[in-house]
Amino acid sequence: MAVCATCHEASIPAGAQHKCPGPLYADVVFTRHRGQGITVDIAPPRTRIHLTALLDRYAYLHMPAPDRIVFADQVVYQVTGYADGALELELVEDWRPAPTVQLPLTDGQAEEIKTRWKEKHGNGQAVHPVVALNEEEQS
């Protein structure tokens, strides 16, 4: 099986004809956080940027090399081409922290947590002494 170098489609049989749609471009998505700066939410493998964005001082990007663009100190793109007044970019490095995902507990894990809790706290008594506040009304 082969992978297309243009559209990155996988599992192409060897020697088979591939109808490549060409490179697929998407937008880089940012979020501005008050008092914390900018975070890159979506960094697609390929994107385009107009040359006027390079001149915007509020664009949160810089060019450490003539063929590299760094967005918000989080993702690095390499310039791969130029068309219609826009640079074509390909993702090279992603410095964002990996997202933390809490997977649902399995039944075995849930039972283990319940067992440990019962061993530690399951004596059938209240954690704090219970004091009746209105003894007169109860009698």
Helices and strands as residue ranges (DSSP letters): E 29-33, E 37-42, E 46-50, H 51-55, E 61-65, E 68-71, E 75-83, E 86-94, H 107-121, H 135-138
